[in-house]
Amino acid sequence: QVQLVESGGGLVQVGGSLRLSCTASGFTSDDYALGWFRQAPGKEREAVSCIGHRDDIVYYADSVKGRFTISRDNAKNTVYLQMNSLKPEDTAVYYCNANEEGTGYDYWGQGTQVTVSS
């Protein structure tokens, strides 16, 4: 059974930093992309950043380019999202996502709240 466990959310002031972590378990191989999505109140869930299992494909939403950095440690089955220069509009529940290459099936974490206060 695949599980994604997130950590690292919290309350931070404008301009501050947070690092989110997500550890995956239950996969039988490393053939899955990892990423982060977020959903603010009253808005649809949106992709923030994703990374392929060989670090060969990296995506950032335009709104976070230059401020957020995604990385993964395959030995630890963990993906990180370093978030710098946080803005109030970054406030949302952040969800870890794993996309199984081949089947295209999506797995989701339970979400972690990030709140940026002005």
BELHUSUL-V392094 format. One record per residue. N is the residue number from 1. RES is the residue in three letters. PHI is phi in radians with two decimals (NA if undefined). NEAR is the number of other ideal C-beta (glycine too) atoms within 8 Angstrom. D_LAST is the distance of its C-alpha to the last C-alpha in Angstrom with 2 decimals. Layout:
N,RES,PHI,NEAR,D_LAST ; N,RES,PHI,NEAR,D_LAST
This chain:
1,GLN,NA,3,40.37 ; 2,VAL,-1.35,9,37.28 ; 3,GLN,-2.35,7,34.12 ; 4,LEU,-2.14,14,30.64 ; 5,VAL,-2.08,9,28.57 ; 6,GLU,-1.73,15,24.91 ; 7,SER,-2.73,8,22.82 ; 8,GLY,1.89,9,19.73 ; 9,GLY,-1.25,10,16.86 ; 10,GLY,2.79,8,14.31 ; 11,LEU,-1.84,4,10.85 ; 12,VAL,-2.51,11,9.02 ; 13,GLN,-1.44,7,6.08 ; 14,VAL,-0.93,9,5.39 ; 15,GLY,1.55,5,9.04 ; 16,GLY,-1.42,8,10.53 ; 17,SER,-2.31,9,13.57 ; 18,LEU,-2.52,11,15.40 ; 19,ARG,-2.17,9,19.00 ; 20,LEU,-1.64,16,20.47 ; 21,SER,-2.24,10,24.20 ; 22,CYS,-2.52,15,26.76 ; 23,THR,-1.90,9,30.39 ; 24,ALA,-1.75,16,33.08 ; 25,SER,-2.47,8,36.41 ; 26,GLY,1.69,6,39.52 ; 27,PHE,-1.35,11,39.97 ; 28,THR,-1.64,2,43.49 ; 29,SER,-2.61,5,42.62 ; 30,ASP,-1.67,6,39.81 ; 31,ASP,-1.44,7,40.11 ; 32,TYR,-2.58,12,36.70 ; 33,ALA,-1.46,11,33.57 ; 34,LEU,-2.16,14,30.24 ; 35,GLY,-2.87,16,26.87 ; 36,TRP,-2.24,16,23.46 ; 37,PHE,-2.12,11,22.46 ; 38,ARG,-2.50,13,19.42 ; 39,GLN,-2.45,11,19.15 ; 40,ALA,-1.60,9,16.30 ; 41,PRO,-0.97,3,17.27 ; 42,GLY,1.36,3,19.89 ; 43,LYS,-2.11,8,20.23 ; 44,GLU,-1.37,4,22.95 ; 45,ARG,-1.17,7,22.87 ; 46,GLU,-2.25,9,22.55 ; 47,ALA,-1.32,9,23.76 ; 48,VAL,-1.81,13,21.37 ; 49,SER,-2.84,14,23.95 ; 50,CYS,-2.47,14,27.54 ; 51,ILE,-2.50,14,30.24 ; 52,GLY,-1.25,9,33.99 ; 53,HIS,-1.26,11,36.08 ; 54,ARG,-1.87,4,37.57 ; 55,ASP,1.02,7,34.30 ; 56,ASP,-1.56,4,36.09 ; 57,ILE,-2.24,7,33.71 ; 58,VAL,-2.26,9,30.00 ; 59,TYR,-2.19,9,27.65 ; 60,TYR,-2.30,10,24.06 ; 61,ALA,-1.14,10,22.34 ; 62,ASP,-0.99,5,21.72 ; 63,SER,-1.21,5,17.98 ; 64,VAL,-2.06,12,17.85 ; 65,LYS,-1.01,8,20.78 ; 66,GLY,1.49,3,20.43 ; 67,ARG,-2.03,8,17.36 ; 68,PHE,-1.89,12,18.90 ; 69,THR,-2.33,6,22.35 ; 70,ILE,-1.80,15,24.67 ; 71,SER,-2.67,8,27.70 ; 72,ARG,-2.45,11,30.35 ; 73,ASP,-2.09,9,32.90 ; 74,ASN,-1.16,7,35.91 ; 75,ALA,-1.14,4,37.65 ; 76,LYS,-1.84,6,34.93 ; 77,ASN,0.92,9,34.33 ; 78,THR,-2.23,10,30.62 ; 79,VAL,-2.05,15,27.95 ; 80,TYR,-2.11,12,24.73 ; 81,LEU,-2.28,13,21.51 ; 82,GLN,-1.51,10,19.74 ; 83,MET,-2.02,13,16.22 ; 84,ASN,-2.01,8,14.81 ; 85,SER,0.86,6,12.16 ; 86,LEU,-1.16,14,10.02 ; 87,LYS,-2.09,7,7.98 ; 88,PRO,-0.97,8,6.46 ; 89,GLU,-1.27,7,10.16 ; 90,ASP,-1.46,11,11.44 ; 91,THR,-1.09,8,10.83 ; 92,ALA,-3.12,9,14.50 ; 93,VAL,-1.55,10,17.60 ; 94,TYR,-1.77,16,19.18 ; 95,TYR,-2.00,14,22.95 ; 96,CYS,-1.42,15,25.48 ; 97,ASN,-2.27,14,28.45 ; 98,ALA,-2.16,14,31.92 ; 99,ASN,-1.96,13,34.28 ; 100,GLU,-1.36,12,37.90 ; 101,GLU,-1.20,9,39.73 ; 102,GLY,1.86,5,43.02 ; 103,THR,-1.52,5,42.26 ; 104,GLY,1.32,7,38.81 ; 105,TYR,-1.30,6,37.81 ; 106,ASP,-1.78,8,34.14 ; 107,TYR,-2.05,10,32.98 ; 108,TRP,-2.28,8,29.57 ; 109,GLY,-1.44,11,27.67 ; 110,GLN,-1.45,8,26.27 ; 111,GLY,1.69,9,22.62 ; 112,THR,-2.39,12,19.72 ; 113,GLN,-1.42,8,16.27 ; 114,VAL,-2.08,17,13.25 ; 115,THR,-2.19,8,9.86 ; 116,VAL,-1.94,14,6.69 ; 117,SER,-1.72,8,3.79 ; 118,SER,-1.75,5,0.00
